[in-house]
Amino acid sequence: MKITVLSQDNFNTTLRLGNVNDSNVEDDKDFFFISINSTPEANEEFSNSYFKENHSNVLILHFDDVTEDGNVSPFGDDLGKTKAFSEDQAKQIIEFLNKNKDKRACMLHCAAGISRSGAVGAFIADYFRVPFAEYKRNNPQIRPNPHVSSTLNKLFFYDQI
């Protein structure tokens, strides 16, 4: 499984250059995509997803780079307006991975391609048993958000018991 973490701009450019869009994304049998966007209340600039809707191989999420609702994010988002990653979103990711386990590659993004998508990408690597060293070598910029990582891991390992 190849996991590629990108900034929102690089994700959008890559898909545009590949002529991938809402009308043809489900034709791609090799890739699945996760689009992590800020909440519009906290950061409108990074709240719009390249894809307009979820597809069988596209998951769109909205949460901010914070550990608790209302915290200030690294982007300087207004205190009180941010939304942290939730257990419901973690469940969505796990269900989405189960439905796309036959794919050979994942491309995901958040605003900078570092923290939120870094954590989700690291979880995907664990889920598909990709060695962390390989994942990190392919995505050297990541610094996984600890709240996102712990929420995903807690739910995944709890469900395995």
C-alpha positions as CSV (number, residue, x, y, z in Angstrom):
1,M,0.0,0.0,0.0
2,K,1.5,3.3,-1.1
3,I,0.3,6.2,1.1
4,T,0.9,9.8,-0.1
5,V,0.2,12.7,2.2
6,L,0.0,16.1,0.5
7,S,-0.9,19.7,1.3
8,Q,-4.4,20.7,0.0
9,D,-2.8,22.7,-2.8
10,N,-0.6,19.8,-4.0
11,F,-3.5,17.4,-3.7
12,N,-5.8,19.6,-5.8
13,T,-3.1,20.2,-8.4
14,T,-2.2,16.5,-8.6
15,L,-5.9,15.5,-9.2
16,R,-6.4,18.3,-11.7
17,L,-3.4,17.3,-13.7
18,G,-4.6,13.7,-13.6
19,N,-8.0,14.8,-14.7
20,V,-9.6,13.1,-11.7
21,N,-12.9,14.6,-10.6
22,D,-16.3,13.8,-9.1
23,S,-17.6,12.4,-12.4
24,N,-14.8,9.9,-12.9
25,V,-13.1,9.2,-9.5
26,E,-15.0,5.9,-9.0
27,D,-13.5,4.6,-12.2
28,D,-10.1,4.5,-10.4
29,K,-9.8,0.9,-9.1
30,D,-6.3,1.4,-7.6
31,F,-6.6,4.6,-5.4
32,F,-8.7,5.9,-2.6
33,F,-8.7,9.4,-1.4
34,I,-9.2,11.2,2.0
35,S,-9.8,14.9,2.0
36,I,-9.3,16.5,5.4
37,N,-10.6,20.1,5.5
38,S,-10.9,22.7,8.1
39,T,-14.3,23.6,9.4
40,P,-15.7,26.7,7.7
41,E,-16.4,28.4,11.0
42,A,-12.7,28.2,11.9
43,N,-10.9,28.6,8.6
44,E,-12.9,29.2,5.5
45,E,-9.8,29.3,3.2
46,F,-9.1,25.6,3.9
47,S,-12.7,24.3,4.3
48,N,-13.5,23.6,0.6
49,S,-12.9,20.1,-0.6
50,Y,-11.7,19.3,-4.1
51,F,-14.4,16.7,-4.3
52,K,-18.0,17.9,-3.9
53,E,-19.3,14.7,-2.4
54,N,-18.2,11.4,-0.9
55,H,-17.7,8.4,-3.3
56,S,-17.0,4.8,-2.7
57,N,-13.3,5.7,-2.8
58,V,-13.5,9.3,-1.5
59,L,-14.0,10.3,2.1
60,I,-14.4,14.0,2.9
61,L,-13.9,15.1,6.5
62,H,-14.0,18.5,8.3
63,F,-12.1,19.1,11.5
64,D,-9.5,21.4,12.7
65,D,-5.9,20.9,13.8
66,V,-6.7,21.0,17.5
67,T,-6.9,18.6,20.4
68,E,-10.2,19.9,21.8
69,D,-13.1,21.8,20.4
70,G,-12.5,25.6,20.8
71,N,-8.6,25.4,20.9
72,V,-6.6,27.7,18.7
73,S,-5.0,25.8,15.8
74,P,-1.5,26.3,14.4
75,F,-3.2,28.3,11.6
76,G,-4.3,30.9,14.2
77,D,-8.0,30.0,13.9
78,D,-10.3,31.8,16.2
79,L,-10.6,30.5,19.7
80,G,-14.1,29.0,20.3
81,K,-14.8,28.1,16.7
82,T,-12.6,25.1,16.0
83,K,-13.8,21.5,16.1
84,A,-11.5,18.6,17.0
85,F,-11.4,15.2,15.4
86,S,-14.3,13.1,16.8
87,E,-14.8,9.4,17.5
88,D,-17.6,9.4,14.8
89,Q,-15.0,10.6,12.3
90,A,-12.6,7.9,13.4
91,K,-15.4,5.3,12.9
92,Q,-16.0,6.7,9.4
93,I,-12.3,6.3,8.5
94,I,-12.2,2.7,9.8
95,E,-15.3,1.8,7.8
96,F,-13.9,3.5,4.7
97,L,-10.7,1.6,5.0
98,N,-12.6,-1.7,5.3
99,K,-14.4,-0.8,2.1
100,N,-11.2,0.1,0.2
101,K,-8.8,-2.6,1.5
102,D,-8.4,-3.9,-2.1
103,K,-6.9,-0.7,-3.4
104,R,-3.1,-0.4,-3.8
105,A,-2.7,3.3,-2.9
106,C,-4.1,6.1,-0.8
107,M,-3.7,9.8,-1.4
108,L,-4.8,12.2,1.4
109,H,-4.4,15.8,2.4
110,C,-5.1,18.4,5.0
111,A,-4.2,22.1,4.7
112,A,-0.4,21.7,5.1
113,G,-0.1,17.9,4.7
114,I,1.7,17.6,8.1
115,S,-0.4,17.0,11.2
116,R,-4.0,15.9,10.6
117,S,-3.3,14.0,7.4
118,G,0.0,12.8,8.9
119,A,-1.9,11.1,11.7
120,V,-4.5,9.6,9.5
121,G,-1.8,8.4,7.1
122,A,0.1,6.8,9.9
123,F,-3.0,5.0,11.0
124,I,-3.6,3.8,7.5
125,A,0.0,2.5,7.4
126,D,-0.7,0.6,10.7
127,Y,-4.0,-0.7,9.4
128,F,-2.4,-2.1,6.2
129,R,0.8,-3.2,8.0
130,V,3.0,-0.8,6.1
131,P,6.2,-0.3,8.1
132,F,6.3,3.2,9.7
133,A,9.8,3.7,8.4
134,E,8.6,3.2,4.8
135,Y,5.6,5.5,5.4
136,K,7.8,8.2,7.0
137,R,10.4,7.9,4.2
138,N,7.7,8.6,1.6
139,N,6.2,11.4,3.7
140,P,9.1,13.0,5.6
141,Q,7.1,16.2,6.4
142,I,4.6,14.6,8.7
143,R,4.2,15.4,12.4
144,P,1.0,13.5,13.3
145,N,-1.6,15.2,15.4
146,P,-1.6,13.3,18.7
147,H,-5.3,13.6,19.3
148,V,-6.2,12.2,15.9
149,S,-3.7,9.4,16.3
150,S,-4.9,8.4,19.8
151,T,-8.6,8.6,18.8
152,L,-8.1,6.3,15.8
153,N,-5.9,3.9,17.7
154,K,-8.2,3.7,20.7
155,L,-11.2,2.9,18.5
156,F,-9.4,0.4,16.2
157,F,-7.8,-1.6,19.0
158,Y,-10.9,-1.5,21.1
159,D,-12.9,-2.9,18.2
160,Q,-10.3,-5.7,17.9
161,I,-10.8,-7.0,21.4
